[in-house]
Amino acid sequence: MKKSQLKIKLYNKNYKDILVTMLREYLEFTAKFLIEDPWKCSVNIDDELAKTFDNLDQFTAPKGEIFLAIFNNKVVGTASIKMIRNNASELKRMYIEPKYRRQKIGKFLLKHAIEKSVHFGASEMYLESPPPFKPAHKLYLKNGFEYIEEYPEVSIPNELRFNWIYMKRSNLSKKGQ
């Protein structure tokens, strides 16, 4: 993949159908793991999508942003940030289409999310992630995140919080990570 073929665009309503498709894929992928031990939970994907789109203002500047990774004029990934404190952002729903993974698109999205968080005044970034998403955890660790205990703004249901992964990166403006 040539970096020149990859662009990050901010979400706008012209991309709604594509974002719905991407978030549906993300939620379906997540739901496969949640029906198994130890959670044994089901996810109502339509309800989750409705909640997301009912609360899009959380992901609008200066509170946050939704990013779309576009490769050869095709949306292949998404990530979003929202400010959870004056000095902290949260990375939400980073997802790359399976056939585009392992091409540094996630790293590019993450870098962009960190830069935008710094622009909004964040010096630290948090995230929560299902345990089976090991390649994503590896990406986060390589980019300066560390495992932490649950943080106060976690918004997933209580029944999912045990065995979940929580991470934080401090010093967002520090170069080289």
RASULJO-V79223 format. One record per residue. RES is the residue in one letter. SS is DSSP state (hx for helix, st for strand, lp for the rest). NEAR is the number of other ideal C-beta (glycine too) atoms within 8 Angstrom. D_LAST is the distance of its C-alpha to the last C-alpha in Angstrom with 1 decimal. Layout:
RES:SS:NEAR:D_LAST + RES:SS:NEAR:D_LAST
This chain:
M:lp:8:21.5 + K:lp:5:21.2 + K:hx:6:18.5 + S:hx:4:21.5 + Q:hx:7:23.2 + L:st:12:20.4 + K:st:6:20.5 + I:st:11:19.4 + K:st:8:22.5 + L:st:8:23.2 + Y:lp:12:25.7 + N:lp:5:29.3 + K:hx:4:32.6 + N:hx:4:33.2 + Y:hx:11:30.5 + K:hx:8:32.0 + D:hx:6:33.6 + I:hx:9:30.6 + L:hx:13:28.4 + V:hx:10:31.2 + T:hx:8:31.2 + M:hx:13:27.5 + L:hx:13:27.5 + R:hx:10:30.7 + E:hx:10:29.2 + Y:hx:11:26.2 + L:hx:12:28.9 + E:hx:9:31.2 + F:hx:9:28.5 + T:hx:10:27.7 + A:hx:11:31.4 + K:hx:8:32.1 + F:hx:11:30.3 + L:hx:13:31.7 + I:lp:9:35.3 + E:lp:7:34.8 + D:lp:4:34.8 + P:lp:5:33.8 + W:lp:11:33.6 + K:lp:7:36.6 + C:lp:9:35.8 + S:lp:6:36.5 + V:lp:9:34.6 + N:lp:6:36.7 + I:hx:10:34.5 + D:hx:6:36.7 + D:hx:7:36.6 + E:hx:10:32.8 + L:hx:12:32.6 + A:hx:8:35.2 + K:hx:8:33.4 + T:hx:9:30.2 + F:hx:9:32.2 + D:hx:6:34.3 + N:lp:8:31.2 + L:hx:9:29.3 + D:hx:6:29.6 + Q:hx:8:26.8 + F:hx:14:24.5 + T:lp:8:25.9 + A:lp:6:24.5 + P:lp:4:24.2 + K:lp:9:23.9 + G:st:13:21.7 + E:st:12:21.4 + I:st:12:21.9 + F:st:16:20.2 + L:st:14:21.8 + A:st:16:20.4 + I:st:12:23.2 + F:st:12:23.7 + N:lp:5:27.0 + N:lp:4:28.3 + K:st:6:27.9 + V:st:11:25.8 + V:st:10:23.9 + G:st:15:21.4 + T:st:17:20.8 + A:st:16:18.6 + S:st:15:19.4 + I:st:17:18.3 + K:st:11:20.7 + M:st:15:20.7 + I:st:8:22.1 + R:st:6:22.3 + N:lp:5:22.2 + N:lp:7:18.7 + A:st:12:17.4 + S:st:15:16.9 + E:st:12:17.4 + L:st:12:16.3 + K:st:10:19.5 + R:st:8:21.0 + M:st:14:18.4 + Y:st:12:20.7 + I:st:12:20.9 + E:lp:10:24.5 + P:hx:5:25.0 + K:hx:4:26.0 + Y:hx:10:22.8 + R:lp:10:20.4 + R:lp:3:18.5 + Q:lp:6:18.2 + K:lp:6:14.5 + I:hx:15:16.0 + G:hx:12:14.3 + K:hx:9:10.8 + F:hx:12:12.3 + L:hx:16:13.9 + L:hx:14:11.0 + K:hx:9:9.1 + H:hx:11:12.6 + A:hx:17:13.2 + I:hx:12:10.4 + E:hx:8:11.7 + K:hx:11:15.1 + S:hx:13:14.7 + V:hx:11:13.7 + H:hx:6:16.8 + F:lp:12:18.8 + G:lp:8:18.1 + A:lp:12:15.7 + S:lp:10:13.6 + E:st:12:13.0 + M:st:16:13.1 + Y:st:15:15.4 + L:st:12:16.7 + E:st:11:19.6 + S:st:11:20.3 + P:lp:9:23.3 + P:lp:9:23.1 + P:lp:5:24.1 + F:lp:9:21.0 + K:hx:7:19.4 + P:hx:8:17.5 + A:hx:10:15.8 + H:hx:11:15.0 + K:hx:8:13.6 + L:hx:11:11.2 + Y:hx:13:10.2 + L:hx:9:9.9 + K:hx:5:7.7 + N:lp:12:5.2 + G:lp:7:5.8 + F:lp:11:9.3 + E:st:8:12.4 + Y:st:6:16.0 + I:lp:9:18.3 + E:lp:4:21.9 + E:lp:8:23.2 + Y:lp:10:22.4 + P:lp:3:25.4 + E:lp:8:24.6 + V:lp:9:24.5 + S:lp:3:26.9 + I:lp:7:27.8 + P:lp:6:31.4 + N:hx:4:32.2 + E:hx:6:33.6 + L:hx:10:30.2 + R:lp:9:28.2 + F:lp:5:29.1 + N:lp:5:27.0 + W:lp:12:24.3 + I:st:10:20.6 + Y:st:13:18.8 + M:st:15:15.2 + K:st:12:13.3 + R:st:14:9.9 + S:lp:6:10.7 + N:lp:9:9.6 + L:lp:12:8.6 + S:lp:6:9.3 + K:lp:7:7.0 + K:lp:4:5.8 + G:lp:3:3.8 + Q:lp:7:0.0
